[in-house]
């Protein structure tokens, strides 16, 4: 459900510790009675407008389908083009369910799992990357899958810059050629050493040459009848309110998938999703549910499960370095020290995660963290020290607000996406925290399109936002403090919204990409972490929890904290591993 706007006096009591979180939610009328209210609303028809069409959850015939939710939409449009990016118009699970990559990066295990490729290796000079393609794989229409499909996919991507893909764009500019030397071998030749290119190449979904070579415009192609190598390829039903994908009859993993198919009803809102989840109508989902034990688990403690590992990219407070005084490292550190991360985690995030450290890395890189960089004092809550830093930097108090040496008040807007209740509450807390050091902050919600446009173009002073993350630390540090991702204000930047860069980082990033020796990469990563901790390019708040819930009454074998073989979230890249592991209860 969406957390409604709370009155200041109630919120102030919570921040002051006069009431606890559960009492706050009870008085605000949002959480404590949620299971009962949801069930009552369903019985009375009060949520009829938010719920899917009647019969959306009924199991038709003898086919046992797993009901999944990954996105909220009012209606479904039929598009299964895997060369479009995640979050675009293509339907879940086009990526990793219908079409597959050469390998799957398993975040929780920190390893590449061979998939359509059995093995791969760089040449001695790191300029050639060779993939040995899995034999015996066919497309769902029975056509053999070969290295020619791999080469075709990549040359199609290279020749069509408007195709975002799901990894190709990072590596494509550095590739001199991609060719199939035989049916079982795909060879990628780089124009410059870029060992990090292994990961986007391995992740890119492969399309069938015999289908896509006949398409006039792959950007506008909606691919209504997909032909893939994945576990679920057969569109058995497609309506505006629900669609079904049945199992691939020619799937290459023997005996898989055990699930006969997937069904995806429309859920137009978070309220509709949570109502269905509480009532046991969704088998697998990935949604933020506040107070999940009370709202979701208590409705069916035996079968309702959740797991939110804090392995997602770290959520940051971005201070625009193109706007004074945020180009001053002492100001950035003072603002960071004024923020009570423990309070944010407890109240806004329901203790689903923990405060970030001064490396900026999430728990996905726990084994890579440099202890010398994780404990900087500027990520600890210390408003007294923050005030001292600002005093020393010449930002004197004038009543309740500080002013620059030129006399301008430190008053700013803090941008956030409207409706993202966890982030909105985090921003409310930060706004109140910053009052203690004489910085006035007004939380300004925008709809997503307006918010993302502002941050990408640098049209903001403060904004909460995600950060970059990939298989290595390269993606994060390149995205947060490298000239590679720095764009002038007014030009769109996919990363580095806060406009910060160090030449020293550029050198280290290039060195990281030039070696395939892990020991050397770890030494470079240590130096990058130290630079991040020294310069505080952005303010890390908390690692992003990777939402995931499942109902074990009909299907079992989902990842969990007790069985962490992959990330549970439906949006995680390793969802292909999950889809081929889950089994119906009667077959468990």
N, C-alpha and C positions, 0 to 999 in steps of 0.2 A: 504494500500500500504506500501511497505518497504521504510523507509526514507533513502535516499542514504547518503553516506559519504559527509560531508560538508567541504569546505576548511577552514583552520584555521582562515584566516583573517575575513571571514564572521561570523564564530562562535564567534570569539573574540569581534566583534562589538555587537553581541547579549548579551554576558555576560557583556560587559561594559555599556550596556544600550543605545548604540548609535542608535540601531534600535530595534523595537519591534518584538515579535514572528511572527506576521503575515507577516511583511516585510521580516523577515529572511526566512520564508518558501516560500514566493513569489520569492525571489531572488534565492533560492536553487532549485526552479522549482518543488516542491513536493506537495504543498497543495492547494494554493489559487484558482487554476483553475481546481481542481480535478473533481467536478461534470461534468463540461463541457467536460473536456478531457476524462473522463471515457465514457460518452455517445457518444462522437465523435469516440473514439476508438472502441466501440461496433458497431457503424454504419459502420465503415470502415473495420471492421474485423481485426484491428490491434492487438486485444487481443485474437484472435481465439485460439492460442495455450494455453492460460491461462484459457480460459473459458471451462465449462463442455461441454459434447457432445451435439449436436443439439437436441432439443426436451426435454432436461432434465427438463425444467420448465413447460412443457405442462401438464395440468390436464387431465388425461385419464378417459373417461367415466363419470359417474354421481357421483363418489366418490370425495368429497371435502377434499383434503389432505393439511396439514400444512407443508410447506417447512422449514426445520430446518438445521442450520449449527452449528456443535460443534467442528469439527476437519478438518484440511487440509490434504488430501490424494490424491495421484495420481490415485489409484484404490482402490476399496473395496475388502476386503477378508471377507468371510462369517464365522463369529465367534460370537456366542451369549452365551459364557460361563461366568456366573456371578461370578464365584469363582476366576477369574483372576482379577488383580487389575485395577483400573482406569488408563487410559492412556496406557493400554496394547493392545493386538490385538483384544480384544472384541469390538464390535461395539456399539456406542451410539444408543438408550438408553437401553442397556442391564441392566445397573444399574438403578434402580428406575422406569424404564418404562416397562420392561418385567418382571423383578423380583423385589420383594419388601422386606422391612425390617419390624421388629416388631414395630418400631416407627420411625418417621422422625424428625430429629432435625431441628427446624426452627430457623436459625441464627438471622434473623431480629426481630423475636418476642421473642427470647431467651426462647424457650419452646419445650418440646418433644410432638409431635402430635401422638396420638395412631394410629397405622396403622394395621398391621396383629395381633397385640396384643391390647387388650382393656384396660388393666391395668397391673401394676407390683408393686412389693414391696420387700424390704429386710426383712430378719428375724431380730430379736432383736439384735443378735450378728453380723449382717452384713456379715455372711458367706454363706447365702442362698438367692438367688434372684429368685422369682417366677413370671412367666408371665402367665396371663390369656389370652388364645388365642381366637381371634375373631371367633365366630361361623357363619356358613353359607357361608364361603368362599370356592370357588372351584378353582382348577387349570384350565387353559384354555381348557384342554381336558375333563373337567367335573368331574375329580376325586376330592373328598373332600380334603381340606387342613386341617391338624390337627397338634397337638403338636408333633406328631411323626416326621413330616417333619423338625421341628425346631431342635429336638434332633439329627436327622440323619445329618443335615447340619453341626452342630457343631462338632459332633464326626468325621465326614469326614474331617473337617478342622484340628482338633486336630491330626488326624492320618496321615495327609499329609502336612508336613511343607513347601513343595514347593508351596502350594496354598496360595497366598497372601490374598485373600478375600478383603473385604473393611472395616475391623475393627477387625476381629477375632484374628489376630496375637498379638494384644496388650493384650487381655484378656486370650487367650488360655493357656499360660504357668501357669496361676494362677488358673485354673479350675481343681478341683478334679474329677468332673463328670457333665454330662448333661443328663437328662432323662425326658421322658414324663410320668408323673404319671397317666394321662388319656388323652383322645383326646383333652381336653381343657386346659391342664396345663403342662407347661414346667418349669423344676426346674434346676437352675444352682447352683452348690455347689462349693465354692471357697476353695482352700487349704490355703489361707491367706486372711485377710481382704483387699479388693480392691474395694471400692465402686465406683471408677471411671470406673470400668469395666462395669457398667450399660450402658454407652454410646456406646462403640464398640459392645457390645452384641445387643443393640437395633438397631444399624445401619447395622449389617451384613445381607446381602440379603439371603433369604431362598430358597432352591432348593427342587424340588419334590423327595421324596424318591423313588417313583415307577419308576422314570426315571434314576436318578443318581446312584441308587444301582446296576444297570446293566452295568455301565460304567467301563471298565477295568482300564483306566488311566484318572482321572479327570483333570490332569494338561494339557494333550494334547488334550482333548475332545473339539471339536469346536462347538458342539451343534447347528447344522445347522437348526434344526426344534425345536425351543424353546417351552417349556411348562411352562408358568409362571402364577402368580396371578395378574400381572400388567395390566394397562389400554391398552397397545398396545403389542400384542403377535403374531399376524398373519403375517407371512412373505408372502406378496402377490406378491412380485416381488423382485428379487435380481439379479443384473447385476454388472459388474465391475465398471460402471459409475454412477449407481443409484440403490437405493433399497427403498422399501416401507414396512411399518408396518401398518397393519390395526387394528382396535379396537378389544379388547378381547370380544368375544360374551358372555362370562360368568363372566364379571367383577362384583365384589362384591359390588361396590358403585353404587347404583341404579341410572339409568339415566346418568351415566358417563362411558367413557368420551364423551363429546359433539362433540369433533372432531372425524371425521370418520377414520382418519389415519395420518401417518407422512410420508413424502418423504424426502429422503436425497441424493441429487445429489453430485457427487464428485466435490470438489473445490481444485485444486492442489496447490494453493498459496493464500496468503493474498490478493494479487491484484485481483484475480478472485472472491474471496468472496466479496470484497468491490464493485467491478463492479456490481455484481448481487444485492447486497444490495441497492446501489444507484438507480438501475433500478427497485426496488420494487419487486424483485423476491424471496426474503427470508422473511419469516414471523417471524422467531425467531432465534436469534443468540447471540453469546457472543464473541466479537472480539475487540481488541484494534483498534480504529479508531482515528487517530490524527485529531484535529480540527473538532470534530464531527458535530458541528452545521453547519459549512460551507460545509463539505464534504457530510454528510449524511442527516441531517435534512432539509437543504435547498432544496434538490431534491424533497421533498414532505412534507412540514411543517405540513400538516393536519394529516398525517398518520405515519411518521417516528419518532420514539420515542426512548429514551435511558435512562438508569438509572445505575449509577456506584457507589453504596454506598461503602464507604471506610471501609468495614467490613471484608475484607480479611486479612490474616496474614501479619504482618508488614515486609516490605522489609528492609533488613539490609546490611550494609557494614561489612563483617566479616574480622577480623584481626587474623591471626593464632597465638594463644597463645603459641604454641609450638616453635615459632620462635621469638627470641629476636629482637627488644625491645617490641613486642606486649604483652609480659607477664607483662609489667609495666602498671598499671592502669592509671598513669598520661599521658603516651603516648597515650593510647586509648582515654582518655578524650580530650587530645589536638587535636588529629585528628578529633574527633567529633565536637569540637568547630570551627574548620577551615572549616567545610562543610556548605555551604549556602543552607539549605533545602528549603527555600522559592524559590530560583532560580531553584532548581531541580524540585519542584512541578509545577512551572509556565512554565518552558521551556520543560523539558523532559516529564512531566506528563500532560501538558495542563490544569492544575488546576483541574484535575479529583479527586484529593485527597488533603491531607494537611500534613504538617510536623508531624512526630511522636513525641511523648513526651517521657519522661525518664522512663515510666513504661514498654515500649516495647509492650504494648497491642494495638490492633486495636479498632475501634469503636464498634465492636461486644461486647466488655466488658466495655462499658462506665459506666455502673452502678456498676462495680466492682472496678473501679480505685480509688486508694488511693491518695488524693490530696497531701499528704506529699511526694509522690514519683514521681509525674508527672512533677514537675517544676525544676528539677535539672539544674544547669547552663550549664552543658556540652552538652546539646542538642541545645543550642542557638548559633547562629553564632557570634563568637567573636575571630577573628584571633589574636588580641593583647593579649588576655588572654591565647590563645593557645601557642603563642610564649613564654610568661612568664613561662608557665608550662614546656615547653621543656628546656628553659634556666635553670630553677631550677633543672630539672632532669639530667642535665649534658650533654645535646646534643647541643653542641656549633655550631654556624654557621661557615661555611667555604665558603665564597662567597654566591652563590645561594642555597647551600645545607647544611644541618646539618649533623653532624657526631656523632657516638657513642663515648663514652669515649675511646674505643679501636681504633678509627679512621676510622671505616667503615661508608660509606655514607648511608644516609637514602634514598635508591633508591629501588623501588619495582614495581612489575607488579600487575595490578588490573584486575582480570579475569572477563569476562562477556560472555554471550552466543551471538555469532554472529547472526545478524538478529533481535535480540530483541531490536528494535530501541529505545524504551523508556528507557530501562536499559542502552544501549550503550551511549545515551545522558547524562543520569545521571552520568555515570562513567567519561565521558569527562568533565563534570562540576566539579566533585570531584577532578579530576586530576589537573585542573587549580586552584581550591581552595587551594589545598595542596601546590602548589608552594609558596603561601604567607607565609607559615611557614617553608620553606626549606625542604620539603619532595617531592622528585621527583617520580612521578608515571606515568608509561606507561600503557595505557589501552590495554589489550591483549584479543581480541575476540577468542573464541574457538567454534567449533560446539558443539551441546548440549551434545553428548556422551562424548567428551573429557572434557568438562567443569564439568559435574556432576561427572565423575570419579576422577578428580583432587580434587574437594572440598570434596567429600566423603572420600577420602584417606588422606586428609590433605596435599596434594601436591600443596600448594599455599602460598602466603604471604597475599594478599588482594583479596577478591572476593565479588561481590554483590550477593545476594541470598535471597530466601524466608525464612520464619521461620515456626515453627509448630503452629497449631491452632486446637482446638477441641471445644467441648461443654463447657468446663471449662478452667480456666487459668492453670490448671495442665499441659496440653500438652505443652504449650509454655515454662513455666519455667523448666519443665523436659527436654525439648529439647535444651534449651539455656545455662543451667548452672548446670546440674546434672551429677553425676558419672554414673547414670543409662544409659546415652546415650554417655558417653565418651569412645572413642576407641583410641588406640595408632596410631600415624601417620603410614601410610602404610596399615592399616586395614580399611575396608569400614565402614563408619558411616552414617546411614540414617539421623541423626540429629547431632547437636553439631559439625559441621564441623570445628569450630574454636578452639576446644579442650579446653574447660573451664569447671571447676567444683568446687563446694564448698560443703564440708561435711555438713555445716549448711543447705544448700538447700536440700540435700538428706534427712535430718531429717524432714524438713518441708513438702517435697513431700510425704514422707511416712505417715506423720500425716494427710495430706489432703486426701489421699486415704483411710485412716482408719476410717473416719467419714462420715456419710451421713447427718449430721446436717449442713444446709447451713450457719448458723451463725458462726459455728466453722471454716468452710471452708473459709469464708470471712475474718476472723481474720488471718488465715494462709496466705491467698492471699495478705493481706496488708503487712505482713512481707517479703514475696517473692518479692514484688514490691520494698520495701525499699532496699533489698539486690541488686537487679538489678540496681537500681539508684545509689547505693554506689560503685559498682564494675565495672559497664559498661562492661559487658562481651562481648558485641558486640555493633555496632553502629546503632541504629534504624534510618531509613530514612523517610519512609512514610507508612501508612496503604495501603495495596493492594486494589485498586478499583476492585470490582467484576463486570466485563464487562457484559452488557446485552443490546440488542437492539430488538425492535419489530416493525412490520408494522401492523397497525390496520385497513388496508383497507379490509381485509378478515376475520380476527379473532380479538376478543376483550377479555378483562378480564385478561390481563397480569398484573403482579405486576409493580408498579411504585412508584415514590416518593410520589405521591398523594394517592396511594393505596398500601402501603407496607406490603401486607399480607405474602410475602415470598421474597427471593432473586430472581431477574429476571434471572440471569445467567443460561445458559443451563448446566453448569458444577456443579452447586450448588446441594447439597444433597436434597434440598426441591423442585427439579424440578418435582418430582412426584405430589406435591401439585399443581404446575402450570399446568401440563398436564391434571389434572382432574378438573381444574377451567376454563381454556380458552374455549370460545365458538365461533362458526361461527357468523359473523356479523348479518346474517339474523335471528339468533335465540336469539340474545342478548336482 
